[in-house]
Amino acid sequence: MQIEFLRKLINAGLCPIPIADSESKKPTIKWEYLLHAMPSEEEIIKWKGNAIGIVCGKVSGGLEVIDFDEKHQKGIFEQWKKLLANDALFEKLTITKTVHNGFHALYRCAKIGGNTKLARNIKKEVLIETRGIGGYVLEPPSSGYELLQRDLFSIPIISFAERAALLNSAKALNEDVENGAYPVILSNASGNRPGDIFMRETPWREILEPHGWRIAGKQGEKIYWRRPGKNTGVSATENYNGAGLLHVFSSSTPFAQDKSINKFYAYAILNHEGDYRAAASMLGSMQDEKKARIPPPLRPEKEKDGIITVPLSSIRMENVEWLWHEKIARGKITLIAGNPGLGKSQVALSLAASVSAGLPFPASNDEVKKENVLILSCEDGIADTIIPRIVANGGDRNRVHVIQGVRKAGKKSAFFLNEDYINTLKKL
């Protein structure tokens, strides 16, 4: 036993525990009394073992550890860090690497819980869990353990809100959720009740955004949502296991916690204080009004010269499809305007590089799909300006194309925007 190291842990307010070895992780003593009291000098001198653990909970100043097990899903720690999206909070934590290439995130908080499983995969294998009240963890200098960030003698104290951000980001990676929506009586995907129709036709964004919810990120078909009043972290996940439901794990929302809820339930909670009957009545009235506004088909008649109009009631509303959320919309014209020399071309080529390589846009955690990019440039040189900028921004040169002209009747000619724009769109 490294007696001096044990003394340093005790002086730092951390309760040590002797462990046989890093593989078995078994204490060499009856250790339960250490949940409530530090060991004495006489006790630690007699300890035997080849590894050192630290008891979590009150005895160690409110120590709690998030344990990431990478043997079932490699990269789960990095996924969590990306979802957390809070470098300042992450940099506060003490981070260690474990014997089987997992990770520990250590912190202290005035209020912690017991050992809790936060995320499992679809096989129900545990990916992320906490070690808190009643638990212990092995740490360096135990064999196979490595200190990556900060040290064990200055483990930070974080706030309740910061702890919630850490845990909620972990819960967002859970794939082991109950089948079906909560509450079950409100779920009928093929029904014709107002709530059934509402659930089929209304996207989650139209339900949540008017009440201050914001998208925190995307991963495949999953969308991560952040509750109102919160600037970082994740509060719920849309489309768990492809079911189209919203799984809420934050306790600071009006929804049932750790449940997969459907759209009608969410609408009723947010707009009618949970009164399902009132919610259904309102949706029915809205749907009847919508039907009444749609005019009957007009009889064909001879077209007359003049302006052509159409009532808005005959046009179905659509959501904007974003390339870069709330900044660049797909299928729309986006202008980057500014005085000469401000870097408009740099910005445009940086965005082109991101799209070509599937890289995140600036200050965004949204997943970007790899796509081809078409550039028309009348100012910058291709070889000495455009290519170096694309490469510097990590772009995929195979996916970036530059217009060099057009071919008409077998002859190559210059590209004229007013003449060749339509043919360009057809090629796209």
Protein Blocks (a to p, Z undefined) as FASTA:
>chain_A
ZZklmmmmmmnopacdddfblmlopafbdfklmmmoccdfklmmmpgcjbdcddehjkno
opacddddfkloghklmmmmmmnopaklmmmpccdddfkopacdddddfbdcddddfbdc
fkopafbdcddehiacdddfbehiacfbhcfklcccddfklmmmmmmmmmmmpcbdcedj
ddfklgcfkbcbfklmmmmmpcfklmmmmnopacfbdehjbccdddehiagdjfbdehih
hlopacdfbfkbfbdehiacdfklmmmmmmngopaklmmmmmmmmmmmmmmmpccddddd
dddeddddddfklpccdddddfbghkbcghiacdddddehilmmmmmmmmmmmmmnopac
ehiabdcdddddddddfkbcfklmmmmmmmmnopafklpccdfbdceehiacdddfklmm
mmmmmmZZ
